[in-house]
Amino acid sequence: MNNQQSIQNPEAQVPKTPQMNDRDFTNDMLATEKYLTDSYSTALNEASNEPLYQDLLSIFTETQNMQRELYDLMFQKGWYKLEAVDQQKLQQSYQQFKGYSNQFPYGNTTMQ
């Protein structure tokens, strides 16, 4: 008996029709939530009124959480795929950006 268990997303069963399906609607909602979080982030940076800032922060947090829930749903359904990163490429990127730390305006800030 094979005791190995594999962890994977279920295969996406998406009909190939011109009509929008669940994946299309969910993808559209995810894109909208991403756009909204970007916009709320900008508004937060520019809000000078504290009560307005707190209201925007609350709305931003709700929107960000919804974005994450939609991402999780799409990933679970197999509608959002991720690529594994080669360890060597990851290390190269880390070294590249670590070298930028000497350009930070505050002297003792370094990447660990």
BALOBA-1460 file (C-alpha; in Angstrom, 3 decimals):
// residues 112
<rec num="1" residu="m" x="0.000" y="0.000" z="0.000"/>
<rec num="2" residu="n" x="1.313" y="3.418" z="-0.928"/>
<rec num="3" residu="n" x="1.445" y="5.663" z="2.167"/>
<rec num="4" residu="q" x="2.610" y="8.752" z="0.313"/>
<rec num="5" residu="q" x="0.175" y="11.631" z="0.209"/>
<rec num="6" residu="s" x="0.362" y="14.361" z="-2.332"/>
<rec num="7" residu="i" x="-0.819" y="17.885" z="-1.726"/>
<rec num="8" residu="q" x="-2.114" y="19.640" z="-4.775"/>
<rec num="9" residu="n" x="-4.856" y="21.886" z="-6.003"/>
<rec num="10" residu="p" x="-7.833" y="20.226" z="-7.624"/>
<rec num="11" residu="e" x="-7.923" y="20.426" z="-11.370"/>
<rec num="12" residu="a" x="-9.938" y="23.361" z="-12.571"/>
<rec num="13" residu="q" x="-13.012" y="22.239" z="-14.483"/>
<rec num="14" residu="v" x="-13.813" y="25.376" z="-16.445"/>
<rec num="15" residu="p" x="-16.127" y="25.184" z="-19.439"/>
<rec num="16" residu="k" x="-14.706" y="26.694" z="-22.597"/>
<rec num="17" residu="t" x="-17.557" y="28.977" z="-23.598"/>
<rec num="18" residu="p" x="-17.789" y="32.665" z="-24.401"/>
<rec num="19" residu="q" x="-19.932" y="33.235" z="-21.281"/>
<rec num="20" residu="m" x="-18.258" y="34.239" z="-18.057"/>
<rec num="21" residu="n" x="-17.903" y="31.397" z="-15.560"/>
<rec num="22" residu="d" x="-17.152" y="31.254" z="-11.822"/>
<rec num="23" residu="r" x="-13.406" y="31.524" z="-12.424"/>
<rec num="24" residu="d" x="-13.876" y="34.605" z="-14.624"/>
<rec num="25" residu="f" x="-16.136" y="36.326" z="-12.080"/>
<rec num="26" residu="t" x="-13.790" y="35.503" z="-9.205"/>
<rec num="27" residu="n" x="-10.762" y="36.678" z="-11.176"/>
<rec num="28" residu="d" x="-12.568" y="39.937" z="-11.954"/>
<rec num="29" residu="m" x="-13.393" y="40.445" z="-8.267"/>
<rec num="30" residu="l" x="-9.776" y="39.725" z="-7.301"/>
<rec num="31" residu="a" x="-8.483" y="42.275" z="-9.812"/>
<rec num="32" residu="t" x="-10.965" y="44.841" z="-8.477"/>
<rec num="33" residu="e" x="-9.932" y="44.225" z="-4.863"/>
<rec num="34" residu="k" x="-6.251" y="44.617" z="-5.818"/>
<rec num="35" residu="y" x="-7.018" y="47.912" z="-7.545"/>
<rec num="36" residu="l" x="-9.010" y="49.120" z="-4.534"/>
<rec num="37" residu="t" x="-6.251" y="48.260" z="-2.035"/>
<rec num="38" residu="d" x="-3.758" y="50.210" z="-4.158"/>
<rec num="39" residu="s" x="-6.114" y="53.192" z="-4.257"/>
<rec num="40" residu="y" x="-6.872" y="53.069" z="-0.532"/>
<rec num="41" residu="s" x="-3.143" y="52.867" z="0.194"/>
<rec num="42" residu="t" x="-2.596" y="56.089" z="-1.729"/>
<rec num="43" residu="a" x="-5.517" y="57.748" z="0.062"/>
<rec num="44" residu="l" x="-4.094" y="56.668" z="3.436"/>
<rec num="45" residu="n" x="-0.759" y="58.239" z="2.584"/>
<rec num="46" residu="e" x="-2.443" y="61.539" z="1.793"/>
<rec num="47" residu="a" x="-5.170" y="61.725" z="4.469"/>
<rec num="48" residu="s" x="-4.495" y="64.648" z="6.797"/>
<rec num="49" residu="n" x="-7.684" y="64.312" z="8.861"/>
<rec num="50" residu="e" x="-7.337" y="61.676" z="11.611"/>
<rec num="51" residu="p" x="-10.988" y="60.472" z="11.673"/>
<rec num="52" residu="l" x="-10.932" y="60.172" z="7.868"/>
<rec num="53" residu="y" x="-7.632" y="58.302" z="8.069"/>
<rec num="54" residu="q" x="-9.093" y="55.827" z="10.584"/>
<rec num="55" residu="d" x="-12.182" y="55.248" z="8.408"/>
<rec num="56" residu="l" x="-10.019" y="54.683" z="5.339"/>
<rec num="57" residu="l" x="-7.753" y="52.337" z="7.292"/>
<rec num="58" residu="s" x="-10.747" y="50.267" z="8.359"/>
<rec num="59" residu="i" x="-12.054" y="50.064" z="4.790"/>
<rec num="60" residu="f" x="-8.552" y="49.276" z="3.488"/>
<rec num="61" residu="t" x="-8.189" y="46.412" z="5.983"/>
<rec num="62" residu="e" x="-11.553" y="44.922" z="5.005"/>
<rec num="63" residu="t" x="-10.674" y="45.229" z="1.316"/>
<rec num="64" residu="q" x="-7.235" y="43.688" z="1.823"/>
<rec num="65" residu="n" x="-8.761" y="40.771" z="3.743"/>
<rec num="66" residu="m" x="-11.304" y="40.196" z="0.961"/>
<rec num="67" residu="q" x="-8.505" y="40.242" z="-1.601"/>
<rec num="68" residu="r" x="-6.717" y="37.542" z="0.375"/>
<rec num="69" residu="e" x="-9.873" y="35.436" z="0.672"/>
<rec num="70" residu="l" x="-10.438" y="35.630" z="-3.085"/>
<rec num="71" residu="y" x="-6.795" y="34.708" z="-3.728"/>
<rec num="72" residu="d" x="-7.095" y="31.722" z="-1.373"/>
<rec num="73" residu="l" x="-10.315" y="30.601" z="-3.067"/>
<rec num="74" residu="m" x="-8.774" y="30.814" z="-6.526"/>
<rec num="75" residu="f" x="-5.669" y="28.960" z="-5.368"/>
<rec num="76" residu="q" x="-7.744" y="26.200" z="-3.749"/>
<rec num="77" residu="k" x="-9.811" y="25.793" z="-6.905"/>
<rec num="78" residu="g" x="-6.661" y="25.572" z="-9.036"/>
<rec num="79" residu="w" x="-7.482" y="28.838" z="-10.791"/>
<rec num="80" residu="y" x="-4.394" y="30.685" z="-9.524"/>
<rec num="81" residu="k" x="-1.090" y="28.991" z="-10.156"/>
<rec num="82" residu="l" x="2.271" y="29.746" z="-8.585"/>
<rec num="83" residu="e" x="5.672" y="28.826" z="-9.887"/>
<rec num="84" residu="a" x="8.370" y="27.393" z="-7.673"/>
<rec num="85" residu="v" x="11.474" y="29.543" z="-7.570"/>
<rec num="86" residu="d" x="14.858" y="28.021" z="-8.233"/>
<rec num="87" residu="q" x="16.946" y="28.357" z="-5.038"/>
<rec num="88" residu="q" x="19.944" y="29.692" z="-6.977"/>
<rec num="89" residu="k" x="17.870" y="32.482" z="-8.578"/>
<rec num="90" residu="l" x="16.419" y="33.349" z="-5.199"/>
<rec num="91" residu="q" x="19.915" y="33.624" z="-3.695"/>
<rec num="92" residu="q" x="21.090" y="35.784" z="-6.607"/>
<rec num="93" residu="s" x="18.190" y="38.200" z="-6.113"/>
<rec num="94" residu="y" x="18.860" y="38.336" z="-2.392"/>
<rec num="95" residu="q" x="22.542" y="39.169" z="-2.963"/>
<rec num="96" residu="q" x="21.632" y="41.819" z="-5.541"/>
<rec num="97" residu="f" x="19.232" y="43.628" z="-3.211"/>
<rec num="98" residu="k" x="21.487" y="43.156" z="-0.194"/>
<rec num="99" residu="g" x="24.086" y="45.158" z="-2.129"/>
<rec num="100" residu="y" x="21.633" y="48.052" z="-2.337"/>
<rec num="101" residu="s" x="21.548" y="48.419" z="1.460"/>
<rec num="102" residu="n" x="24.549" y="50.778" z="1.401"/>
<rec num="103" residu="q" x="22.351" y="53.220" z="-0.550"/>
<rec num="104" residu="f" x="19.797" y="53.547" z="2.259"/>
<rec num="105" residu="p" x="19.638" y="57.086" z="3.643"/>
<rec num="106" residu="y" x="19.956" y="55.936" z="7.250"/>
<rec num="107" residu="g" x="23.379" y="54.421" z="7.822"/>
<rec num="108" residu="n" x="22.702" y="51.390" z="10.025"/>
<rec num="109" residu="t" x="19.828" y="49.912" z="8.024"/>
<rec num="110" residu="t" x="20.906" y="46.623" z="6.466"/>
<rec num="111" residu="m" x="19.207" y="43.495" z="5.240"/>
<rec num="112" residu="q" x="19.839" y="40.458" z="7.398"/>
